[in-house]
Amino acid sequence: MTNNYLYVLVFILGGTAMVLVGMVTSWALRPSRPSKAKLTPYECGELPAQSDSYFQFNIRYYLFALLFVIFDVEVILFIPLVKVFNSIPAVAFFELTLFSVILGVALMVAWKKGALEWE
C-alpha cells in the first residue's frame, strides 16, 4: 500500500523538478534587454489606453453572455447522455427530454421578459 503512495510521490516530485528545471533554464538562457516599448502593456496589437479606461457596459451584454453560457453548457451536458443512450435508452431519453423542457422554459421566460431584444 505504501509502495503505491511512493510512486505518486516520485511522480509529483519528478513533475515539479521538470517544471522548475525548465523555468530556471529559460531564465538563465534568455536575453534580458528591457526597453520602454517592452515594458508597456500589450493589448491585442492596439496601443495601450492613455485615458481613463473605466466605463460601464450595458447590462444587456452580460445578459446575452449569460444566455450563451447556459445554452452552451446544455450542449456539453447532452454529449454524455447521447453516448450512453444505447445502453439505457429509457432513462437517457427521459433525462434529455426533462433537461430540454427546463431549458426551453428558461428560454421562454427570457424571451417574455425581453432579454433577447436588441436595441
Contact map, one row per residue, 1 for C-alpha under 8 A:
11111000000000000000000000000000000000000000000000000000000000000000000000000000000000000000000000000000000000000000000
11111100000000000000000000000000000000000000000000000000000000000000000000000000000000000000000000000000000000000000000
11111110000000000000000000000000000000000000000000000000000000000000000000000000000000000000000000000000000000000000000
11111111000000000000000000000000000000000000000000000000000000000000000000000000000000000000000000000000000000000000000
11111111100000000000000000000000000000000000000000000000000000000000000000000000000000000000000000000000000000000000000
01111111110000000000000000000000000000000000000000000000000000000000000000000000000000000000000000000000000000000000000
00111111111000000000000000000000000000000000000000000000000000000000000000000000000000000000000000000000000000000000000
00011111111100000000000000000000000000000000000000000000000000000000000000000000000000000000000000000000000000000000000
00001111111110000000000000000000000000000000000000000000000000000000000000000000000000000000000000000000000000000000000
00000111111111000000000000000000000000000000000000000000000000000000000000000000000000000000000000000000000000000000000
00000011111111100000000000000000000000000000000000000000000000000000000000000000000000000000000000000000000000000000000
00000001111111110000000000000000000000000000000000000000000000000000000000000000000000000000000000000000000000000000000
00000000111111111000000000000000000000000000000000000000000000000000000000000000000000000000000000000000000000000000000
00000000011111111100000000000000000000000000000000000000000000000000000000000000000000000000000000000000000000000000000
00000000001111111110000000000000000000000000000000000000000000000000000000000000000000000000000000000000000000000000000
00000000000111111111000000000000000000000000000000000000000000000000000000000000000000000000000000000000000000000000000
00000000000011111111100000000000000000000000000000000000000000000000000000000000000000000000000000000000000000000000000
00000000000001111111110000000000000000000000000000000000000000000000000000000000000000000000000000000000000000000000000
00000000000000111111111000000000000000000000000000000000000000000000000000000000000000000000000000000000000000000000000
00000000000000011111111100000000000000000000000000000000000000000000000000000000000000000000000000000000000000000000000
00000000000000001111111110000000000000000000000000000000000000000000000000000000000000000000000000000000000000000000000
00000000000000000111111111000000000000000000000000000000000000000000000000000000000000000000000000000000000000000000000
00000000000000000011111111100000000000000000000000000000000000000000000000000000000000000000000000000000000000000000000
00000000000000000001111111110000000000000000000000000000000000000000000000000000000000000000000000000000000000000000000
00000000000000000000111111111000000000000000000000000000000000000000000000000000000000000000000000000000000000000000000
00000000000000000000011111111100000000000000000000000000000000000000000000000000000000000000000000000000000000000000000
00000000000000000000001111111100000000000000000000000000000000000000000000000000000000000000000000000000000000000000000
00000000000000000000000111111100000000000000000000000000000000000000000000000000000000000000000000000000000000000000000
00000000000000000000000011111110000000000000000000000000000000000000000000000000000000000000000000000000000000000000000
00000000000000000000000001111111000000000000000000000000000000000000000000000000000000000000000000000000000000000000000
00000000000000000000000000001111100000000000000000000000000000000000000000000000000000000000000000000000000000000000000
00000000000000000000000000000111110000000000000000000000000000000000000000000000000000000000000000000000000000000000000
00000000000000000000000000000011111000000000000000000000000000000000000000000000000000000000000000000000000000000000000
00000000000000000000000000000001111101100000000000000000000000000000000000000000000000000000000000000000000000000000000
00000000000000000000000000000000111111100000000000000000000000000000000000000000000000000000000000000000000000000000000
00000000000000000000000000000000011111110000000000000000000000000000000000000000000000000000000000000000000000000000000
00000000000000000000000000000000001111110000000000000000000000000000000000000000000000000000000000000000000000000000000
00000000000000000000000000000000011111110000000000000000000000000000000000000000000000000000000000000000000000000000000
00000000000000000000000000000000011111111000000000000000000000000000000000000000000000000000000000000000000000000000000
00000000000000000000000000000000000111111100000100000000000000000000000000000000000000000000000000000000000000000000000
00000000000000000000000000000000000000111110000100000000000000000000000000000000000000000000000000000000000000000000000
00000000000000000000000000000000000000011111111100000000000000000000000000000000000000000000000000000000000000000000000
00000000000000000000000000000000000000001111111100000000000000000000000000000000000000000000000000000000000000000000000
00000000000000000000000000000000000000000111110000000000000000000000000000000000000000000000000000000000000000000000000
00000000000000000000000000000000000000000111111000000000000000000000000000000000000000000000000000000000000000000000000
00000000000000000000000000000000000000000111111100000000000000000000000000000000000000000000000000000000000000000000000
00000000000000000000000000000000000000000110111110000000000000000000000000000000000000000000000000000000000000000000000
00000000000000000000000000000000000000011110011111000000000000000000000000000000000000000000000000000000000000000000000
00000000000000000000000000000000000000000000001111111000000000000000000000000000000000000000000000000000000000000000000
00000000000000000000000000000000000000000000000111111000000000000000000000000000000000000000000000000000000000000000000
00000000000000000000000000000000000000000000000011111000000000000000000000000000000000000000000000000000000000000000000
00000000000000000000000000000000000000000000000011111100000000000000000000000000000000000000000000000000000000000000000
00000000000000000000000000000000000000000000000011111110000000000000000000000000000000000000000000000000000000000000000
00000000000000000000000000000000000000000000000000011111000000000000000000000000000000000000000000000000000000000000000
00000000000000000000000000000000000000000000000000001111100000000000000000000000000000000000000000000000000000000000000
00000000000000000000000000000000000000000000000000000111110000000000000000000000000000000000000000000000000000000000000
00000000000000000000000000000000000000000000000000000011111010000000000000000000000000000000000000000000000000000000000
00000000000000000000000000000000000000000000000000000001111111000000000000000000000000000000000000000000000000000000000
00000000000000000000000000000000000000000000000000000000111111100000000000000000000000000000000000000000000000000000000
00000000000000000000000000000000000000000000000000000000011111110000000000000000000000000000000000000000000000000010000
00000000000000000000000000000000000000000000000000000000111111111000000000000000000000000000000000000000000000000000000
00000000000000000000000000000000000000000000000000000000011111111100000000000000000000000000000000000000000000000000000
00000000000000000000000000000000000000000000000000000000001111111110000000000000000000000000000000000000000000000010000
00000000000000000000000000000000000000000000000000000000000111111111000000000000000000000000000000000000000000000011000
00000000000000000000000000000000000000000000000000000000000011111111100000000000000000000000000000000000000000000000000
00000000000000000000000000000000000000000000000000000000000001111111110000000000000000000000000000000000000000000000000
00000000000000000000000000000000000000000000000000000000000000111111111000000000000000000000000000000000000000000000000
00000000000000000000000000000000000000000000000000000000000000011111111100000000000000000000000000000000000000000000000
00000000000000000000000000000000000000000000000000000000000000001111111110000000000000000000000000000000000000000000000
00000000000000000000000000000000000000000000000000000000000000000111111111000000000000000000000000000000000000000000000
00000000000000000000000000000000000000000000000000000000000000000011111111100000000000000000000000000010000000000000000
00000000000000000000000000000000000000000000000000000000000000000001111111110000000000000000000000000000000000000000000
00000000000000000000000000000000000000000000000000000000000000000000111111111000000000000000000000000000000000000000000
00000000000000000000000000000000000000000000000000000000000000000000011111111100000000000000000000000000000000000000000
00000000000000000000000000000000000000000000000000000000000000000000001111111110000000000000000000000000000000000000000
00000000000000000000000000000000000000000000000000000000000000000000000111111111000000000000000000000000000000000000000
00000000000000000000000000000000000000000000000000000000000000000000000011111111100000000000000000000000000000000000000
00000000000000000000000000000000000000000000000000000000000000000000000001111111110000000000000100000000000000000000000
00000000000000000000000000000000000000000000000000000000000000000000000000111111111000000000000000000000000000000000000
00000000000000000000000000000000000000000000000000000000000000000000000000011111111100000000000000000000000000000000000
00000000000000000000000000000000000000000000000000000000000000000000000000001111111110000001000100000000000000000000000
00000000000000000000000000000000000000000000000000000000000000000000000000000111111110000001000000000000000000000000000
00000000000000000000000000000000000000000000000000000000000000000000000000000011111111000000000000000000000000000000000
00000000000000000000000000000000000000000000000000000000000000000000000000000001111111111001000000000000000000000000000
00000000000000000000000000000000000000000000000000000000000000000000000000000000111111111001100000000000000000000000000
00000000000000000000000000000000000000000000000000000000000000000000000000000000001111111000000000000000000000000000000
00000000000000000000000000000000000000000000000000000000000000000000000000000000000111111000000000000000000000000000000
00000000000000000000000000000000000000000000000000000000000000000000000000000000000111111111000000000000000000000000000
00000000000000000000000000000000000000000000000000000000000000000000000000000000000111111111100000000000000000000000000
00000000000000000000000000000000000000000000000000000000000000000000000000000000000000011111110000000000000000000000000
00000000000000000000000000000000000000000000000000000000000000000000000000000000000000011111111000000000000000000000000
00000000000000000000000000000000000000000000000000000000000000000000000000000000110110011111111100000000000000000000000
00000000000000000000000000000000000000000000000000000000000000000000000000000000000010001111111110000000000000000000000
00000000000000000000000000000000000000000000000000000000000000000000000000000000000000000111111111000000000000000000000
00000000000000000000000000000000000000000000000000000000000000000000000000000000000000000011111111100000000000000000000
00000000000000000000000000000000000000000000000000000000000000000000000000000100100000000001111111110000000000000000000
00000000000000000000000000000000000000000000000000000000000000000000000000000000000000000000111111111000000000000000000
00000000000000000000000000000000000000000000000000000000000000000000000000000000000000000000011111111100000000000000000
00000000000000000000000000000000000000000000000000000000000000000000000000000000000000000000001111111110000000000000000
00000000000000000000000000000000000000000000000000000000000000000000000000000000000000000000000111111111000000000000000
00000000000000000000000000000000000000000000000000000000000000000000000000000000000000000000000011111111100000000000000
00000000000000000000000000000000000000000000000000000000000000000000000000000000000000000000000001111111110000000000000
00000000000000000000000000000000000000000000000000000000000000000000001000000000000000000000000000111111111000000000000
00000000000000000000000000000000000000000000000000000000000000000000000000000000000000000000000000011111111100000000000
00000000000000000000000000000000000000000000000000000000000000000000000000000000000000000000000000001111111110000000000
00000000000000000000000000000000000000000000000000000000000000000000000000000000000000000000000000000111111111000000000
00000000000000000000000000000000000000000000000000000000000000000000000000000000000000000000000000000011111111100000000
00000000000000000000000000000000000000000000000000000000000000000000000000000000000000000000000000000001111111110000000
00000000000000000000000000000000000000000000000000000000000000000000000000000000000000000000000000000000111111111000000
00000000000000000000000000000000000000000000000000000000000000000000000000000000000000000000000000000000011111111111000
00000000000000000000000000000000000000000000000000000000000000000000000000000000000000000000000000000000001111111111100
00000000000000000000000000000000000000000000000000000000000000000000000000000000000000000000000000000000000111111110000
00000000000000000000000000000000000000000000000000000000000000000000000000000000000000000000000000000000000011111110000
00000000000000000000000000000000000000000000000000000000000000000000000000000000000000000000000000000000000001111111100
00000000000000000000000000000000000000000000000000000000000100110000000000000000000000000000000000000000000001111111100
00000000000000000000000000000000000000000000000000000000000000010000000000000000000000000000000000000000000001100111110
00000000000000000000000000000000000000000000000000000000000000000000000000000000000000000000000000000000000000100111111
00000000000000000000000000000000000000000000000000000000000000000000000000000000000000000000000000000000000000000001111
00000000000000000000000000000000000000000000000000000000000000000000000000000000000000000000000000000000000000000000111
